[in-house]
Amino acid sequence: MASLKNSVRLTGFVGRAPELKTFGENKNLARVSLATNERYRNEQGEWATNTQWHHLVFWGRQAAFAEKSLTKGSEIAVEGKLVNRQYVDKDGITRYVTEVNVKEVLQLNRSPE
């Protein structure tokens, strides 16, 4: 049960091509946005979709895989952990971000809805 303390699993569609950054010779990361969709019936009985956006971070070999294999609209399933961080933007404003540090990724072959 120790692995359940900070664990998240998501399945969704990539929102844009991965952004790759390299640090030194062998350390790299890729950032990807992921859209998850929940379908439900609204008060009028019609189908509606609620889309949530998630920030994913891939490190090392996962980052290389993301850069090579993921494109906008790709459907993927990921498992990782939630990380909260803050930074100061170019205007001096402190920003807060919640990201998923991806441990495992599975590329699915379905088309976007």
Backbone as JSON Lines, residues from 0, in Angstrom:
{"i":0,"aa":"M","n":[0.8,-1.2,0.0],"ca":[0.0,0.0,0.0],"c":[0.84,1.27,0.0]}
{"i":1,"aa":"A","n":[2.13,1.16,0.25],"ca":[2.99,2.35,0.29],"c":[2.98,3.08,-1.04]}
{"i":2,"aa":"S","n":[2.8,2.36,-2.15],"ca":[2.8,3.0,-3.46],"c":[1.54,3.81,-3.72]}
{"i":3,"aa":"L","n":[0.52,3.67,-2.88],"ca":[-0.73,4.4,-3.07],"c":[-0.74,5.78,-2.42]}
{"i":4,"aa":"K","n":[0.31,6.14,-1.72],"ca":[0.32,7.41,-1.0],"c":[0.26,8.62,-1.93]}
{"i":5,"aa":"N","n":[0.94,8.58,-3.04],"ca":[0.92,9.68,-4.0],"c":[0.97,9.05,-5.38]}
{"i":6,"aa":"S","n":[-0.2,8.64,-5.86],"ca":[-0.28,7.95,-7.14],"c":[-1.47,8.46,-7.92]}
{"i":7,"aa":"V","n":[-1.27,8.67,-9.21],"ca":[-2.35,9.12,-10.08],"c":[-2.26,8.38,-11.4]}
{"i":8,"aa":"R","n":[-3.42,8.02,-11.94],"ca":[-3.51,7.38,-13.26],"c":[-4.5,8.17,-14.09]}
{"i":9,"aa":"L","n":[-4.1,8.5,-15.3],"ca":[-4.94,9.29,-16.2],"c":[-4.91,8.68,-17.59]}
{"i":10,"aa":"T","n":[-6.03,8.77,-18.29],"ca":[-6.11,8.4,-19.7],"c":[-6.75,9.58,-20.41]}
{"i":11,"aa":"G","n":[-6.08,10.06,-21.46],"ca":[-6.61,11.21,-22.17],"c":[-5.87,11.46,-23.46]}
{"i":12,"aa":"F","n":[-6.06,12.66,-23.99],"ca":[-5.5,13.04,-25.29],"c":[-4.47,14.16,-25.12]}
{"i":13,"aa":"V","n":[-3.36,14.02,-25.82],"ca":[-2.29,15.01,-25.77],"c":[-2.78,16.29,-26.42]}
{"i":14,"aa":"G","n":[-2.57,17.42,-25.75],"ca":[-3.08,18.7,-26.23],"c":[-2.14,19.45,-27.16]}
{"i":15,"aa":"R","n":[-0.84,19.16,-27.09],"ca":[0.13,19.8,-27.97],"c":[1.38,18.93,-28.02]}
{"i":16,"aa":"A","n":[2.22,19.21,-29.0],"ca":[3.47,18.45,-29.13],"c":[4.34,18.67,-27.88]}
{"i":17,"aa":"P","n":[5.09,17.65,-27.46],"ca":[5.93,17.79,-26.27],"c":[6.98,18.88,-26.42]}
{"i":18,"aa":"E","n":[7.27,19.58,-25.31],"ca":[8.36,20.56,-25.25],"c":[9.52,19.88,-24.55]}
{"i":19,"aa":"L","n":[10.65,19.74,-25.23],"ca":[11.8,19.05,-24.67],"c":[12.85,20.05,-24.2]}
{"i":20,"aa":"K","n":[13.4,19.81,-23.0],"ca":[14.5,20.61,-22.47],"c":[15.61,19.66,-22.07]}
{"i":21,"aa":"T","n":[16.87,20.07,-22.33],"ca":[18.02,19.24,-21.99],"c":[18.88,19.97,-20.98]}
{"i":22,"aa":"F","n":[19.31,19.24,-19.95],"ca":[20.19,19.76,-18.92],"c":[21.47,18.93,-18.95]}
{"i":23,"aa":"G","n":[22.6,19.58,-19.23],"ca":[23.85,18.84,-19.31],"c":[23.84,17.88,-20.48]}
{"i":24,"aa":"E","n":[24.54,16.76,-20.33],"ca":[24.64,15.81,-21.44],"c":[23.52,14.77,-21.46]}
{"i":25,"aa":"N","n":[23.14,14.26,-20.29],"ca":[22.22,13.12,-20.27],"c":[20.92,13.35,-19.53]}
{"i":26,"aa":"K","n":[20.63,14.56,-19.1],"ca":[19.4,14.8,-18.35],"c":[18.45,15.64,-19.19]}
{"i":27,"aa":"N","n":[17.27,15.1,-19.46],"ca":[16.29,15.86,-20.22],"c":[14.89,15.63,-19.67]}
{"i":28,"aa":"L","n":[14.0,16.57,-20.01],"ca":[12.6,16.44,-19.62],"c":[11.72,16.91,-20.76]}
{"i":29,"aa":"A","n":[10.51,16.39,-20.77],"ca":[9.52,16.8,-21.76],"c":[8.24,17.16,-21.01]}
{"i":30,"aa":"R","n":[7.62,18.25,-21.43],"ca":[6.35,18.68,-20.83],"c":[5.24,18.49,-21.88]}
{"i":31,"aa":"V","n":[4.11,17.97,-21.4],"ca":[2.98,17.69,-22.28],"c":[1.7,18.07,-21.53]}
{"i":32,"aa":"S","n":[0.73,18.62,-22.25],"ca":[-0.59,18.83,-21.65],"c":[-1.48,17.66,-22.04]}
{"i":33,"aa":"L","n":[-2.33,17.24,-21.11],"ca":[-3.21,16.09,-21.33],"c":[-4.64,16.5,-21.0]}
{"i":34,"aa":"A","n":[-5.56,16.21,-21.9],"ca":[-6.98,16.48,-21.69],"c":[-7.7,15.19,-21.33]}
{"i":35,"aa":"T","n":[-8.41,15.2,-20.2],"ca":[-9.26,14.07,-19.85],"c":[-10.71,14.55,-19.97]}
{"i":36,"aa":"N","n":[-11.55,13.7,-20.53],"ca":[-12.94,14.06,-20.79],"c":[-13.88,13.18,-19.97]}
{"i":37,"aa":"E","n":[-14.87,13.82,-19.37],"ca":[-15.91,13.1,-18.64],"c":[-17.24,13.44,-19.28]}
{"i":38,"aa":"R","n":[-17.96,12.42,-19.73],"ca":[-19.27,12.63,-20.34],"c":[-20.35,12.38,-19.31]}
{"i":39,"aa":"Y","n":[-21.37,13.23,-19.33],"ca":[-22.47,13.11,-18.39],"c":[-23.73,13.7,-19.02]}
{"i":40,"aa":"R","n":[-24.87,13.4,-18.42],"ca":[-26.13,14.0,-18.88],"c":[-26.4,15.24,-18.03]}
{"i":41,"aa":"N","n":[-26.69,16.35,-18.72],"ca":[-26.97,17.59,-18.0],"c":[-28.43,17.61,-17.53]}
{"i":42,"aa":"E","n":[-28.85,18.72,-16.96],"ca":[-30.2,18.83,-16.41],"c":[-31.3,18.66,-17.45]}
{"i":43,"aa":"Q","n":[-30.97,18.96,-18.72],"ca":[-31.95,18.8,-19.8],"c":[-31.93,17.38,-20.38]}
{"i":44,"aa":"G","n":[-31.08,16.52,-19.85],"ca":[-31.0,15.14,-20.33],"c":[-30.1,14.97,-21.54]}
{"i":45,"aa":"E","n":[-29.4,16.03,-21.94],"ca":[-28.51,15.96,-23.1],"c":[-27.1,15.57,-22.64]}
{"i":46,"aa":"W","n":[-26.37,14.93,-23.54],"ca":[-25.0,14.56,-23.22],"c":[-24.11,15.81,-23.26]}
{"i":47,"aa":"A","n":[-23.26,15.94,-22.25],"ca":[-22.3,17.05,-22.18],"c":[-20.94,16.47,-21.82]}
{"i":48,"aa":"T","n":[-19.89,17.23,-22.11],"ca":[-18.54,16.78,-21.81],"c":[-17.84,17.82,-20.95]}
{"i":49,"aa":"N","n":[-17.18,17.35,-19.89],"ca":[-16.37,18.19,-19.03],"c":[-14.91,17.81,-19.28]}
{"i":50,"aa":"T","n":[-14.1,18.76,-19.74],"ca":[-12.7,18.51,-20.04],"c":[-11.83,19.12,-18.96]}
{"i":51,"aa":"Q","n":[-10.9,18.33,-18.42],"ca":[-9.91,18.79,-17.45],"c":[-8.54,18.7,-18.1]}
{"i":52,"aa":"W","n":[-7.7,19.72,-17.87],"ca":[-6.34,19.73,-18.43],"c":[-5.33,19.45,-17.34]}
{"i":53,"aa":"H","n":[-4.34,18.63,-17.66],"ca":[-3.31,18.22,-16.71],"c":[-1.93,18.5,-17.32]}
{"i":54,"aa":"H","n":[-0.99,18.89,-16.48],"ca":[0.39,19.12,-16.9],"c":[1.2,17.86,-16.59]}
{"i":55,"aa":"L","n":[1.8,17.24,-17.61],"ca":[2.61,16.04,-17.43],"c":[4.08,16.39,-17.61]}
{"i":56,"aa":"V","n":[4.94,15.74,-16.82],"ca":[6.38,15.91,-16.95],"c":[7.01,14.53,-17.1]}
{"i":57,"aa":"F","n":[7.76,14.36,-18.18],"ca":[8.48,13.12,-18.45],"c":[9.97,13.38,-18.27]}
{"i":58,"aa":"W","n":[10.7,12.45,-17.63],"ca":[12.14,12.59,-17.42],"c":[12.9,11.46,-18.12]}
{"i":59,"aa":"G","n":[14.14,11.74,-18.52],"ca":[15.04,10.71,-19.04],"c":[14.52,10.02,-20.29]}
{"i":60,"aa":"R","n":[14.52,8.69,-20.25],"ca":[14.07,7.9,-21.42],"c":[12.6,8.16,-21.74]}
{"i":61,"aa":"Q","n":[11.8,8.43,-20.69],"ca":[10.39,8.76,-20.93],"c":[10.27,10.04,-21.75]}
{"i":62,"aa":"A","n":[11.16,11.02,-21.48],"ca":[11.14,12.28,-22.22],"c":[11.5,12.04,-23.68]}
{"i":63,"aa":"A","n":[12.5,11.19,-23.93],"ca":[12.87,10.86,-25.31],"c":[11.72,10.17,-26.03]}
{"i":64,"aa":"F","n":[11.03,9.26,-25.33],"ca":[9.87,8.59,-25.91],"c":[8.79,9.6,-26.24]}
{"i":65,"aa":"A","n":[8.5,10.52,-25.31],"ca":[7.45,11.52,-25.53],"c":[7.77,12.37,-26.75]}
{"i":66,"aa":"E","n":[9.01,12.83,-26.86],"ca":[9.39,13.68,-28.0],"c":[9.25,12.93,-29.31]}
{"i":67,"aa":"K","n":[9.64,11.67,-29.32],"ca":[9.65,10.89,-30.56],"c":[8.26,10.38,-30.95]}
{"i":68,"aa":"S","n":[7.43,10.03,-29.96],"ca":[6.2,9.28,-30.25],"c":[4.89,10.03,-30.04]}
{"i":69,"aa":"L","n":[4.88,11.08,-29.24],"ca":[3.61,11.74,-28.94],"c":[3.39,12.97,-29.8]}
{"i":70,"aa":"T","n":[2.19,13.08,-30.31],"ca":[1.79,14.25,-31.1],"c":[0.44,14.73,-30.58]}
{"i":71,"aa":"K","n":[0.05,15.92,-30.98],"ca":[-1.24,16.46,-30.59],"c":[-2.33,15.47,-31.02]}
{"i":72,"aa":"G","n":[-3.21,15.12,-30.09],"ca":[-4.3,14.2,-30.38],"c":[-4.02,12.75,-30.03]}
{"i":73,"aa":"S","n":[-2.76,12.4,-29.73],"ca":[-2.44,11.03,-29.33],"c":[-3.16,10.68,-28.04]}
{"i":74,"aa":"E","n":[-3.7,9.46,-27.96],"ca":[-4.31,9.04,-26.71],"c":[-3.29,8.23,-25.92]}
{"i":75,"aa":"I","n":[-3.13,8.58,-24.65],"ca":[-2.17,7.89,-23.8],"c":[-2.78,7.61,-22.43]}
{"i":76,"aa":"A","n":[-2.21,6.62,-21.75],"ca":[-2.51,6.35,-20.35],"c":[-1.2,6.53,-19.59]}
{"i":77,"aa":"V","n":[-1.26,7.23,-18.47],"ca":[-0.04,7.48,-17.68],"c":[-0.29,7.13,-16.22]}
{"i":78,"aa":"E","n":[0.81,6.79,-15.55],"ca":[0.8,6.62,-14.11],"c":[1.97,7.4,-13.56]}
{"i":79,"aa":"G","n":[1.75,8.11,-12.47],"ca":[2.82,8.91,-11.89],"c":[2.42,9.45,-10.54]}
{"i":80,"aa":"K","n":[3.11,10.52,-10.14],"ca":[2.79,11.13,-8.85],"c":[2.57,12.62,-9.02]}
{"i":81,"aa":"L","n":[1.75,13.19,-8.14],"ca":[1.47,14.62,-8.17],"c":[2.59,15.39,-7.5]}
{"i":82,"aa":"V","n":[2.98,16.49,-8.13],"ca":[4.02,17.37,-7.58],"c":[3.49,18.8,-7.65]}
{"i":83,"aa":"N","n":[3.55,19.51,-6.54],"ca":[3.19,20.93,-6.49],"c":[4.48,21.73,-6.43]}
{"i":84,"aa":"R","n":[4.56,22.77,-7.23],"ca":[5.74,23.63,-7.21],"c":[5.33,25.06,-7.47]}
{"i":85,"aa":"Q","n":[6.25,25.97,-7.2],"ca":[6.0,27.38,-7.47],"c":[7.23,27.97,-8.15]}
{"i":86,"aa":"Y","n":[7.0,29.04,-8.9],"ca":[8.08,29.75,-9.56],"c":[7.67,31.21,-9.72]}
{"i":87,"aa":"V","n":[8.64,32.05,-9.98],"ca":[8.38,33.47,-10.21],"c":[8.5,33.71,-11.71]}
{"i":88,"aa":"D","n":[7.44,34.26,-12.31],"ca":[7.46,34.49,-13.76],"c":[8.25,35.75,-14.11]}
{"i":89,"aa":"K","n":[8.31,36.07,-15.4],"ca":[9.12,37.21,-15.86],"c":[8.63,38.55,-15.33]}
{"i":90,"aa":"D","n":[7.36,38.6,-14.89],"ca":[6.81,39.83,-14.33],"c":[6.95,39.9,-12.81]}
{"i":91,"aa":"G","n":[7.63,38.92,-12.22],"ca":[7.83,38.91,-10.78],"c":[6.66,38.36,-9.97]}
{"i":92,"aa":"I","n":[5.7,37.72,-10.64],"ca":[4.53,37.16,-9.98],"c":[4.8,35.69,-9.64]}
{"i":93,"aa":"T","n":[4.5,35.3,-8.41],"ca":[4.67,33.91,-8.0],"c":[3.52,33.09,-8.56]}
{"i":94,"aa":"R","n":[3.86,32.04,-9.28],"ca":[2.87,31.13,-9.89],"c":[2.96,29.78,-9.21]}
{"i":95,"aa":"Y","n":[1.81,29.1,-9.09],"ca":[1.74,27.79,-8.48],"c":[1.25,26.79,-9.52]}
{"i":96,"aa":"V","n":[1.89,25.63,-9.59],"ca":[1.58,24.63,-10.6],"c":[1.48,23.25,-9.95]}
{"i":97,"aa":"T","n":[0.5,22.47,-10.39],"ca":[0.43,21.06,-10.02],"c":[0.7,20.26,-11.27]}
{"i":98,"aa":"E","n":[1.66,19.33,-11.19],"ca":[2.07,18.53,-12.33],"c":[2.03,17.05,-11.96]}
{"i":99,"aa":"V","n":[2.0,16.21,-12.99],"ca":[2.12,14.78,-12.81],"c":[3.49,14.37,-13.33]}
{"i":100,"aa":"N","n":[4.36,13.89,-12.43],"ca":[5.64,13.32,-12.85],"c":[5.37,11.89,-13.29]}
{"i":101,"aa":"V","n":[5.51,11.64,-14.58],"ca":[5.11,10.36,-15.17],"c":[6.17,9.3,-14.9]}
{"i":102,"aa":"K","n":[5.71,8.15,-14.39],"ca":[6.59,6.99,-14.19],"c":[6.42,5.99,-15.33]}
{"i":103,"aa":"E","n":[5.17,5.81,-15.77],"ca":[4.88,4.88,-16.86],"c":[3.92,5.53,-17.84]}
{"i":104,"aa":"V","n":[4.12,5.2,-19.12],"ca":[3.23,5.73,-20.15],"c":[2.9,4.6,-21.12]}
{"i":105,"aa":"L","n":[1.66,4.58,-21.59],"ca":[1.21,3.61,-22.57],"c":[0.5,4.36,-23.67]}
{"i":106,"aa":"Q","n":[0.97,4.2,-24.89],"ca":[0.34,4.87,-26.03],"c":[-0.8,4.0,-26.53]}
{"i":107,"aa":"L","n":[-1.99,4.57,-26.62],"ca":[-3.17,3.88,-27.1],"c":[-3.41,4.22,-28.55]}
{"i":108,"aa":"N","n":[-4.17,3.39,-29.25],"ca":[-4.32,3.57,-30.7],"c":[-5.66,4.11,-31.13]}
{"i":109,"aa":"R","n":[-6.49,4.55,-30.16],"ca":[-7.79,5.09,-30.55],"c":[-7.64,6.5,-31.06]}
{"i":110,"aa":"S","n":[-8.58,6.94,-31.88],"ca":[-8.58,8.31,-32.4],"c":[-9.3,9.22,-31.41]}
{"i":111,"aa":"P","n":[-9.02,10.54,-31.44],"ca":[-9.73,11.47,-30.58],"c":[-11.22,11.43,-30.84]}
{"i":112,"aa":"E","n":[-12.02,11.72,-29.79],"ca":[-13.49,11.69,-29.94],"c":[-13.96,12.8,-30.83]}
